[in-house]
Amino acid sequence: MTDAVKASLSAWGLQLTQESLRKLQLFAAGLKEKNALLNLVSKTDEPQLWERHILDSLAGAPLLRRLLKPGAIIADAGSGAGFPGLALSTALEEFRFNLLDSSGKRCSFLNWSATAMNLENVSVFHRRLGEGGVAAATGYDAVIERAMGQLENILPQCLNILAEGGIFLAWQSAAQTRERPAVNAALRKAGGELSETFPYRLPGETEARYILVFRKRLQR
């Protein structure tokens, strides 16, 4: 982990324990080991794995800690290589994480990584978002999503698996946050509202990134 990564974590008020850091280092090493076979992240991203993926995922930790109570259950929609869910689970041991992915190979990697990291707050489910099966009936306290697809397409599905009053966090670039009628229409139809826009910046970047926080409206 570089000094720039440490500075960002400090600026966000996120203090990682030595055990959390050890687990993240195991995660990074395992991902690099398996990447050639599974194509988990771009090969060009490997030298900057901490900055581009791990740190980017951890940007959501202060938000989740502020908005949720200990014991909350969080779904990572389309977890892929474990971003952001697997990375966040090491920093937020007070929450439970369900990692959802449609790829059996990726789920095998997620299970392998969670075992190697000795994560007791992580469960992996091989299924598409919105499909039935194990954990499908769970009303999650939060859903998190990073780089899964067009927001207007996945927003209704993510809100649908939330408990009433639950929150959905979507990682977005500056370009993705510009006014988009399709997103607003999908949000209204799904019964949600945008409650917060959280800006942050990664080392070496001049443009801010954002985590959008949507809330599922309470039924009256």
Secondary structure, DSSP 8 states (H G I E B T S, - for coil): --HHHHHHHHHTT----HHHHHHHHHHHHHHHHHHHHH--S-GGGGGGHIIIIIHHHHTTHHHHHHHS-TT-EEEEET-TTTTTHHHHHHH-TTSEEEEEES-HHHHHHHHHHHHHTT-TTEEEEE--TT--STTTT--EEEEEEESSS-HHHHHHHHHHTEEEEEEEEEEE-TGGGS--HHHHHHHHHHTEEEEEEEEE--TT-SS-EEEEEEEE----
